[in-house]
Amino acid sequence: MRLKSAADLRVGEVGVIRDVSLDALPVKLLEMGCLPGTELEVKHVAPFNGPIYFRMADYHLAIRKDLAQMILLEDSVEDVA
């Protein structure tokens, strides 16, 4: 199984969180459900190295690319685009 970060996903790709950097990731993201086993889908990537817009559970979340790199995912489950 190959792991990649949430920042590596392209629009429409889906991944399942495998591991998160507990020391560096804000507690608020963990409280919102950014935990192992949660499915993420990339909805939009802002230009000029801006935030990445994800669908996670029943809500949408925009996070900076540097934070998305701390979220490790299993290979894509499916492409929905």
N, C-alpha and C positions, 0 to 999 in steps of 0.2 A: 504494500500500500504506500503510495507516494503522497506526502503532505505538501500543501501549498498554502500561502497566506490568503486571507480574504481580499487583499489588495491585488492579487494576481487574477481574480475572476474578471471576466468580461461581461458586458451587459447581457442579461438573459441566462447566464450560467447560475447553477445552483450548487451549493456545497453544504456539507454538514460539519459543524464545529467539532474538532477533535481535541483541541487543546487551546488554552488561552494563557497569556503571561499575567499571572495573578499579581505579581509585584508592580508591573507597569501599567496595566489596564485600569482605568478609573472604576471605582466601586459602583458608580451609577450604571455603567454598562453591564456589569455583572447582575445588579439588581433588576435590570430590564430584561434579563433572560439570555444574555450573551454567554451561554454555558455549553459545555460539551453535549453533543446530541441535538442541538438546535440547528434547524435548517436555515440557510441564508440564500437569498436570491438578489443579484445585482439588478437594480432597476435603472440606474443612471450614474454616469461618471461625469463630474463637472470638469470643464476644461481648465487648462493652466495649472495642473496638479492640485485641483480643488478637492472637495470632499466626495466620497462615494456614497450613493443612496441605496440602501438595502431594504428588502422586505424580510422581516424576521418575526415569526409567529403571526400575530394578527395586527402588526403595525409596521410602520416604515421608520427608518433610522438613517441619518446622514452622519458619517464620521470621517475624520481626517485620514488620509492615506497612511500616515505613520502609525496611527492606532490600528488600522485595518491590517497592517503587516504583523501585528502581535497576535492576531487571531489565526490559528492554524486549522486548516480544513482537510477533510478527506477529499479524494478526487471527486469531481462533479458527479452528482447523482443523475442529472439529466440536463439537457439544454431545452429551455422553454421558449427561446426566441424564434 
